[in-house]
């Protein structure tokens, strides 16, 4: 990615994170960068193209951090699962307004749903990789790793959605909800895997 695109993404991210997608105009982003709107449109044909690029940028950052956590697996699947949740929580705090916005119908209708689905599938793969490592290590016993990873990921995303739905309806984001989401996810994680972890002899 060239430096100008990087600058645009950073400026857009700052605006989107504070005001949301809908309340941010391309002219405001151009003004922040001290460039013309036409110059901005040279790089991004419309706001949706810029939103996709910003979400892809954040997604790549999250996935990079999660893979670093995955490499830390040392025999405790619960510890790594909780660390993965903490990584997401940190990003969620920084980009809570975007989390609220990403569930809006107008965004899903702009081809951004496909990007979010790709991120969802990558999250499932990270969990599946962890469960496979834990199974090979002899820590857990799971009949279908793919099924377990999919179910676990969907439960965690569902908890995140349930805990923030009032903010989506009101349009009044409260990033303090992230701590509630994280605590709820950790409790569910321990409940789910409590009977899957083998007892040491």
C-alpha positions as CSV (number, residue, x, y, z in Angstrom):
1,X,0.0,0.0,0.0
2,X,1.5,3.4,-1.0
3,X,2.0,6.1,1.6
4,X,-0.9,8.3,0.3
5,X,-3.4,5.5,0.6
6,X,-2.0,4.8,4.1
7,X,-2.6,8.5,5.1
8,X,-6.1,8.4,3.7
9,X,-6.9,5.2,5.6
10,X,-5.6,6.7,8.9
11,X,-7.6,9.9,8.4
12,X,-10.7,8.0,7.5
13,X,-10.3,5.6,10.4
14,X,-10.0,8.6,12.8
15,X,-13.3,10.1,11.4
16,X,-15.2,6.8,11.2
17,X,-14.1,5.8,14.7
18,X,-15.4,9.0,16.1
19,X,-18.5,9.8,14.0
20,X,-19.4,6.5,12.4
21,X,-19.6,5.7,8.7
22,X,-22.9,7.4,8.0
23,X,-22.1,10.8,9.6
24,X,-18.7,11.1,7.9
25,X,-18.4,12.8,4.5
26,X,-15.7,12.3,2.0
27,X,-15.2,16.1,1.9
28,X,-14.4,16.0,5.7
29,X,-11.7,13.4,5.2
30,X,-10.3,15.4,2.3
31,X,-10.2,18.5,4.5
32,X,-8.4,16.6,7.2
33,X,-5.7,15.6,4.7
34,X,-5.6,19.1,3.2
35,X,-6.3,17.7,-0.3
36,X,-9.2,18.2,-2.7
37,X,-12.2,16.0,-2.8
38,X,-11.4,15.2,-6.4
39,X,-7.9,14.0,-5.2
40,X,-9.5,11.8,-2.6
41,X,-11.8,10.3,-5.3
42,X,-8.8,9.6,-7.4
43,X,-7.7,7.0,-4.8
44,X,-11.2,5.8,-3.8
45,X,-14.1,5.9,-6.2
46,X,-16.7,6.4,-3.4
47,X,-17.1,6.2,0.4
48,X,-18.0,2.5,0.3
49,X,-14.7,1.6,-1.4
50,X,-12.9,3.6,1.4
51,X,-15.0,1.9,4.1
52,X,-14.0,-1.5,2.7
53,X,-10.3,-0.6,2.7
54,X,-10.6,0.7,6.3
55,X,-12.3,-2.5,7.5
56,X,-9.8,-4.7,5.7
57,X,-7.0,-2.7,7.3
58,X,-8.5,-3.2,10.8
59,X,-9.2,-6.9,10.1
60,X,-5.6,-7.6,9.0
61,X,-4.4,-5.9,12.2
62,X,-6.7,-7.9,14.4
63,X,-5.7,-11.2,12.6
64,X,-2.0,-10.4,12.9
65,X,-2.4,-10.0,16.7
66,X,-4.5,-13.1,17.0
67,X,-1.9,-15.3,15.2
68,X,0.8,-14.0,17.6
69,X,-1.4,-15.1,20.5
70,X,-2.1,-18.5,18.8
71,X,1.7,-19.2,18.7
72,X,1.8,-18.8,22.5
73,X,-0.2,-22.0,23.0
74,X,1.7,-24.0,25.6
75,X,-0.9,-26.5,26.8
76,X,-3.6,-24.2,28.1
77,X,-6.4,-23.8,25.6
78,X,-8.5,-21.7,28.0
79,X,-5.6,-19.2,28.5
80,X,-5.2,-18.7,24.7
81,X,-8.9,-18.5,24.0
82,X,-9.2,-15.8,26.7
83,X,-6.2,-13.9,25.3
84,X,-7.8,-14.1,21.8
85,X,-10.9,-12.5,23.3
86,X,-8.8,-9.8,25.0
87,X,-7.2,-8.9,21.6
88,X,-10.6,-8.5,20.1
89,X,-11.8,-6.5,23.1
90,X,-8.9,-4.0,22.7
91,X,-9.8,-3.4,19.1
92,X,-13.5,-3.2,20.0
93,X,-12.7,-0.5,22.5
94,X,-10.8,1.5,19.9
95,X,-13.4,1.0,17.2
96,X,-16.6,0.5,19.1
97,X,-18.5,3.0,16.9
98,X,-17.5,0.9,13.9
99,X,-18.7,-2.3,15.6
100,X,-22.1,-0.6,16.1
101,X,-22.1,0.6,12.5
102,X,-21.1,-2.7,10.8
103,X,-24.4,-4.2,11.7
104,X,-26.4,-1.5,9.8
105,X,-28.3,-2.7,6.7
106,X,-27.0,0.0,4.4
107,X,-23.4,-1.2,4.9
108,X,-24.3,-4.8,4.3
109,X,-25.9,-3.8,1.0
110,X,-22.7,-2.3,-0.2
111,X,-20.7,-5.5,-0.6
112,X,-19.1,-5.0,2.8
113,X,-21.0,-8.1,4.2
114,X,-18.6,-10.3,2.1
115,X,-15.6,-8.7,3.8
116,X,-17.1,-9.3,7.3
117,X,-17.9,-12.9,6.3
118,X,-14.2,-13.4,5.3
119,X,-13.2,-12.1,8.7
120,X,-15.7,-14.4,10.4
121,X,-14.2,-17.4,8.5
122,X,-10.7,-16.4,9.4
123,X,-11.7,-16.2,13.1
124,X,-13.1,-19.7,12.8
125,X,-9.8,-20.9,11.3
126,X,-7.8,-19.4,14.2
127,X,-10.0,-21.2,16.7
128,X,-9.8,-24.4,14.7
129,X,-6.0,-24.1,14.6
130,X,-5.9,-23.7,18.4
131,X,-8.3,-26.6,19.0
132,X,-6.2,-28.8,16.7
133,X,-3.1,-27.9,18.6
134,X,-4.8,-28.6,21.9
135,X,-6.1,-32.0,20.6
136,X,-2.6,-33.0,19.4
137,X,-1.2,-31.9,22.7
138,X,-3.7,-34.2,24.4
139,X,-5.3,-31.4,26.4
140,X,-8.8,-31.7,24.9
141,X,-10.9,-34.3,23.1
142,X,-13.3,-33.0,20.4
143,X,-15.0,-35.1,17.7
144,X,-15.2,-32.4,15.1
145,X,-12.8,-29.5,15.4
146,X,-14.4,-27.6,12.5
147,X,-17.8,-27.8,14.0
148,X,-16.6,-26.9,17.5
149,X,-14.6,-23.9,16.1
150,X,-17.6,-22.6,14.1
151,X,-20.0,-23.0,17.0
152,X,-17.6,-21.4,19.5
153,X,-17.0,-18.4,17.1
154,X,-20.7,-17.9,16.5
155,X,-21.5,-18.0,20.2
156,X,-18.8,-15.4,21.0
157,X,-19.9,-13.1,18.1
158,X,-23.5,-13.6,19.3
159,X,-22.6,-12.5,22.8
160,X,-20.9,-9.4,21.5
161,X,-24.0,-8.5,19.4
162,X,-26.5,-9.1,22.2
163,X,-24.5,-6.9,24.6
164,X,-24.3,-4.0,22.2
165,X,-27.7,-4.1,20.5
166,X,-29.1,-1.3,22.7
167,X,-26.3,0.9,21.6
168,X,-27.1,0.1,17.9
169,X,-30.7,0.9,18.4
170,X,-30.1,4.2,20.3
171,X,-27.0,5.2,18.2
172,X,-25.3,6.1,21.5
173,X,-22.2,4.0,21.7
174,X,-20.8,3.2,25.1
175,X,-17.4,1.5,24.8
176,X,-17.6,0.5,28.5
177,X,-19.9,-2.3,27.2
178,X,-16.8,-3.9,25.8
179,X,-15.7,-5.0,29.4
180,X,-19.1,-6.5,29.9
181,X,-18.9,-8.3,26.5
182,X,-15.4,-9.7,27.4
183,X,-16.5,-10.9,30.8
184,X,-19.5,-12.6,29.3
185,X,-17.4,-14.2,26.6
186,X,-14.8,-15.5,29.1
187,X,-17.5,-17.0,31.3
188,X,-19.1,-18.7,28.3
189,X,-15.6,-20.0,27.2
190,X,-14.9,-21.6,30.5
191,X,-18.4,-23.1,30.6
192,X,-18.1,-24.5,27.1
193,X,-14.6,-26.0,27.5
194,X,-14.9,-27.1,31.2
195,X,-15.9,-30.6,30.3
196,X,-13.6,-30.9,27.3
197,X,-10.3,-30.5,29.0
198,X,-8.8,-33.8,30.0
199,X,-7.8,-34.3,33.6
200,X,-4.1,-34.9,34.2
201,X,-3.3,-38.2,35.8
